[in-house]
Amino acid sequence: MVKRTKIKDLFLSDTTKDEVLIKGWVRTRRDSKDFSFVEINDGSCLKNIQVIANNNLNNYETDIKKLTTGSSVEVRGSLVESQGNQKYEIAAKELKVYGFADEDFPLQKKKHTDEYLRTIAHLRPRTNKYGAAFRVRSALAYAIHKFFQERGFNYVHTPIITGSDAEGAGEMFQVTTLDMQAPPKAAGKIDYKEDFFGKMAHLTVSGQLNGEMYAMGLGDIYTFGPTFRAENSNTARHAAEFWMIEPEMAFADINDDMDLAEDMVKYLVKYVMDNCAEDLELFAKFIDPALMDTLNTIVNNDFARITYTEAIEIMKKSGHKFEFAPEYGVDMQTEHERFLTENHFKKPVIVRDYPKEIKAFYMRVNEDNKTVAAMDVLVPRIGELIGGSQREERYDVLVQKIKAMGMDVEDYDWYLDSRKYGSVPHAGFGLGFERMMMLVTGITNIRDVIPFPRTPKSINF
């Protein structure tokens, strides 16, 4: 019995074959006098394979001539050299229809806007662009694990439901089993002691704090999972649900952190270039003509490294007109980040040593008592790709920072324990997976690099 072969593997074959079996979806059908050309794609690669179906097949009139875009089929036949532009095509001996696509199948037309395709996110994987994007996403996810496993990092699953706010920002989704129509109350307020966990709970914005605990026992760890932020933002760079990669390293400082971040970005870009070349060609042709130049620049150049203070001075002296004037003590805007990477340095930049007032409570205070050992990796087109820091390992300093931000020290007792029992210098960062996807594909909207985007007023799938 002939086993199914993926179309990708057929094109890699070094010989023709008497018997092959493929399964996939019809992209197009063209009829001639005595036969039909049927283009079939199975999602394994960008290319379709052409099937020649002669009119002597027993279901030629009843099935084959009724095939429409989107119909699912099984084809058994011979793999032969193509008379057209492709390496091979299939001379069909049998074509079985699994399911016809109704005439109102939305992808009958060849071109649709990204905005429209977001409204049918459940069907867009069948288009060339999104099929390519999500093959790249799969390869990129594998490359992340490969990068860390090759370096001896342990993969840790951190909680999705949490009782603490890692960023101190408060923009979190609440998780509750209480009846919100009639919640239990005490002293006029909702009594969360009656809730499932006995206290208020949220979806996590980061696995970092939990990851730090495991770095204190396993040395080097990384997390890779979904994170959530209830920020009412409709920009092309923000989603309510997204994926984060967060390594933590024991016995490491800010320089180790910057080195790991640079090595990781280069590794991931190179992996996608080596393993997704066909899909990248589509993006370079139709999405971003400068894509390959951008990726080659990342792989082949050391990242520039400057302090936040130096970055502000560079922008002030540049003469460039910014919508938001760069000022010391204010977090950089995307336009500032893109100016540094695209105009001034013309390559990725790592900015470090930010004013402590604009960074999170867990970042280590530098000796000047004005800045923290924080670092951001900035890349062309995207701006900030990675944010990280050396963590504050001093118990007393960390307690004061938690209090200064108006957070409850008791909520972080477990976190502070790592500073009481054998504290060590340690560092880590967060890489937004979707932003990495935007970098390697040239796609400019985060909604188009995540399978089912979650944004304000949008949760249809």
N, C-alpha and C positions, 0 to 999 in steps of 0.2 A: 504494500500500500504506500502510495506517495504521500509524504508529509508536507505540510505547508511550509513555504519559504517566504521570508520577508522580501519585499521588493528591493530594499537596500542591499540585501545579500545577493540577489540576482545580478544586480549591476556590478557587484564585486567579483562575480564568477569569471574564471579565465577560459571557460569553454561554453559552447552551446549544450543544451540538454534535451534529451528526447521526451522526458516527462517532468513537468513542474506543476505545482499547485499553489495558487495565490488566492488571497481573500482581501477584499477592500471595498472602497466606495468609488462610484463612477464620478469622474470629473467632467468628461464630455463624451458625446457620441456623435460620429459623422457617418452617414450612410452613403455607400456607393451603389453601383448597379447590382453587384453580386455579393457584396460583403459590407460589414460595418467596422469602423475604427472605434474602439472603446478605450479611453484613457482612464486608468485606474490608479488610485493612490491608497496606501494602507497606513500612512502616518509614520512609517519607519524612516523616510527620507523626504526631501523636497521633491524629487523627481516622480513623475507618473510613469507607468509602463504602458506601452501601447499594446492592445490586444486586437488581433485580426480575427473577426468572427464571420465565417463564410455562411452563405444562405442555405447550405446543406445541413446545418445543425438543426436538430429536430424541433427546437423551440425558437428558431430564428424569428418567425413572424409573431408568435404569441408573447415572447418575452424580450428578446434582444432588441428588436426594433421599437420597443416601448420603454427602454431604459432612459431615465432622466438623471440629471445631476443630483447626486446624493444617494442614489440607489445602491444597495449593498449586494455584492456578488461574490461568487466563488468561480475561479477559472482553472481548468485543467488543460494543459496543452504542451507544446514544444517550445523551448526557448531557442530562438533562432536569431541570426544576425539581422539587424534592422536595415531596411532600405532608406531610412530617413536619417535624422540627426543623432538618434540614440544608438547606444552600443547594441542593445538587444530589444526584441519585441517577442510577443507570445502568439504563436499560431494556435488558436483555441480548438480543442477537440470536444470540450464540453463547457458550457457556461450556465451556472445555476444562480438563480436570483433568490437572495434571502429576503429582501424587502424593497419594494418600489418606494421612491420618494414622491410624496404628493406634489402636484403642480405648483402649490404655493410655497414650496421649500425656499426660504429666504435667500439662499446663496446661489440661485439660478443665474443671477447677474454676476459678471466678472468683478465689478468694482463696487465697493461700499465704503462709506466713511468710517473712521474709527469710532466716531460718536454713535453711529447706528449699530455697529458691531457690538458695542458695549451693552446695548439693549437685548442682544441675543448671545450673551456670553457663553451660553450652553452649546451654541453651534459654531462659534468662531474658531475653535481648534481645527475645523475642516478647511480653513482658508490657508493659503500659502504662508502669509505673514505670521499668523498665530500658530500654525503648526511648527514653523521654524522657531518662533520665540519660545515655545514650551519644550521643544527638544533641547534648546540651549539651556533653558532653566533646569532641566533634568541633569544635563551634563555638568552644569555649574555647581549644583548641589552635591553631585558625586565628587567633584574636584575639591570642594571645601573639606569633606571628610578625608579625602586622600591627603591633602596638604597637612592636616593636623595629625593624622594617624602616622604619617611618615616621620613626624617630628616627636613622636612619643606622647602626644596629648591624649587624655582620656575624655571620652564623650559623656557628658552628664545631662540628664533630663531634669530641668528645673521646673517648678510648679507653674501652671497656667493660672490657677486661682491663688490669690495672695492676700495677706492681711496688712501689707506695708506698701508704701509708695516709693519705689526705688529712686525716682527722680525728684521727688518733693514738689512735683508740679500740680498734682491734684486732678489732672485730666484723665480720669480712669472710669471704666465701665463697672458699674456695681453688679454684684452677683448676690441674689437673695432668693429664698423660698417663701418669704413672707407674702401675705395677701396685701398687695399695695392698695386695694380698695378699702381695706379695713385693718391696717397694721396695728399690732399691739403697741401700746404706748406706756411710758413711765415719765412722770414729771413733765407731761406735755410733749415729749419727744418720742420718736420711734424707738422701741425697746429692742435693740439688736441682740440682747441676750436670749431672745426667743427665736432668733434666726438659726439656720442650719449649723453654722460654725460658732454661734454664741457671740459673735462680734461682726462688725461690718467687713465685707470681703469684696474683692475686685478682681477683674482680669488683669494680668500682669502687664506692665509697660517694659519690663526688662527682667532677664534671668540673672543679672550680674551679682546682686547681693548673695543669692543662694550659691552662685558659681564660686564666689570668693571662699565660701565655707569649704567647698570641696578642693579648691586649690590648696587650702591649709592642710589637707591630708594626703592628696594625690599629687601635689606639685604643680603640674600643668594640666589644665582642663579646658574644654570648650563646650559651649551650648549652641544649639541650632534649633530654634523653634519659633512658634507664632507669638507675637506680642500685640498689644492693643492700646490704642490711645483715643480717648473721646474728645479729640480736638475738632472743633467745628470749622474745618478747613477744606476748601475745594480747589486747592492748588494742584498742579500737575505732579507735585513731589510728595503729596501726603495721602495716606490711606488710614482708615480706622483699624484695619487688621493687616499686619505685615510680618515678615520673618526677619529674625536677627541672628547673627553669629557673634558670640561673645566669648572670647578666650580669656582666661585668667592665669597668670604665671606667678608662682611663689618665688621669692628670692630674686625679684626683678625690679628694675627701675624704669624711669620714663624713656631712657635710651633703648633698653631692651624692647619696650613697647613699640617705639617707632620703627625699630628694625623689623620686628615681627609683622607689623602692619604693612610696611613696604614690600617685604618678601611675599606676603600673602596676595596682595593686589597683583603683583607681577606674575605670580604663579597661576592665579586664576585666569588672568587675561591670556597668558601663553597657552594654558590648557584648552581654553575655548577656541583659540586660533588654530591649534593643532588638531582638534577633534570635531569641530563644527564648521569647517571651512565652507562647505556648500551653503549652509544656512547664513553664514556671515556675508557671503557674496550677495545674497538677496537683500540684506539690510544695507550693504554698501551701495547697491545699485538703486534701491528704491526709497530708502529711509534717510541715510546720512552718507553722502559721497566722501566725506572726510573720515569716515569711521576707521578704516584700516590705518591711516596715518596716525590717528589718535591712539589706537591700540599699540602700534609699533613704537610710538614715542614713550608710552608707559613701560613697555617691556625693555626697551634699550637704553633708558636713561635713569641715572640716580635721581631720586626725588629731591627737590630743593628743601632745605630745612631752615626756618627762621622763627624768631620769637613773635608773639602777638604785637609787642611794641614796635618791632621792625616792620611788621606788615602794615600797621597804621601809618608809620612814617613814609613807607614806600608809596602808599596810595595818596597821602596828602601832598607829596612832592611831585606826583605824576602829571598833574594838570588835567587828569581825566575828569569828566563830568559824571558824577554819581547822583542817582536819585536820592540816596541817603548818604549824607556826608560821613566819611569814616572818622570816628572820634574815639579816643582812648576811653575805655570803661564801658563801651557799648559793644554788644555781640555783633559779629560781622554778618552782613546780609549776603544772599546768594550772589548779587552783582559784585560784591567785594571779592568773594571767593573765586568767581569766574575771571575777574580782572587779573588776579594774581597768577592763575594757572594758564589763562589763554592769551593775555596781553603782555604781562611782565616777564614771567619765567618761561612761558610756553611749554610747560610740563607740570606734572603733579607737584604739589607743595605740602609740606607738613609744617603746620603752625603750632607752636608750643608756648607754655608759660602765659596763661590767660589771667586777667584780674580775677581774684577769688570771688568777687561779688557776683560775677555772671556765670559761675560754674557750680556744679552740684556739690552737696555737702561731703561726699566721700572722697574728694580729690585732695591730694596731699599739699599742704601749705608749704611753699618754698621758703628759703632762709630769709628772703626780703620781707616776708609777712604781708606782701601785697599781691603776689601771684600764686597760682597753684600749678603743680606739675601735670598740666593737661595738654593734650595734643589732638589736633584734628588733621585728617588727611583730606586734602582738597584735590579734585581732579577736573579736567576740562569738561564743559557742558553741564556737569552735575553739581559742582560745588562740593559741599561736604559729603564725603563718602563714609568716613570712619570718624568716630569720636572716642577718645580714650584718655586714660590718665594713670599715673602712679597713684595707688590708693593710700588714704591716710591711715597709717598703721598705729599711730599714737593714740592711746585710749582717751586721755584727757582732752586732747585737741579735738577728737572726733565728737565727743559728748558736747563740747561747747558749740561746735558747728551745727549739730542736730538741734540744739536749743535755739540757736540764733535764727534758724530757719522756721521756727515755730512748730516744729514737729515734736511728737511725744517720745521721750527717751525710752519709755517702757515698751513701745512698739518695736524697738530695735535692740532689746536686751540680747536676743540670740545673736545678732550681728556683732554687737560689742564684745561678746564672749571671745571672739577670735582675736581681739586686741588685748584680752586679759590673759589668755592661755597660750603663750608661745608665739606672740605676734612677730611677723617678719615683713620686710619690705615686699610689696607685690604690686602688680600692674596688670591692666587689661584694657580691652576696647570693645566697642560694638560696631559691627558692619551691617548696614541695612542691605539685606539680600536683594530687594527690588531695585535699590539704587545701583547695585552692582550689575544687575540685569540691564538697566538702562544704559550703563556705561558700555557694556560689551555688545549691545545690539544697536545703539543709536536711537532707540525708541524714547520719545520725550515725555510720555505720560505714564505715571506709575500704574494707572488703571489697565494698561495694556501689557504689563509684564507679570501680572498676578492672575491666576485662573478666574476667580470670581471676586472682583474688587468690592470692598466694603467702604463706602464713603457716606457722608451725611445725606440722609433721606434716600438712601439706595441700598436695599438688601433684598433684591428680587429673586435671587437664586439660592 
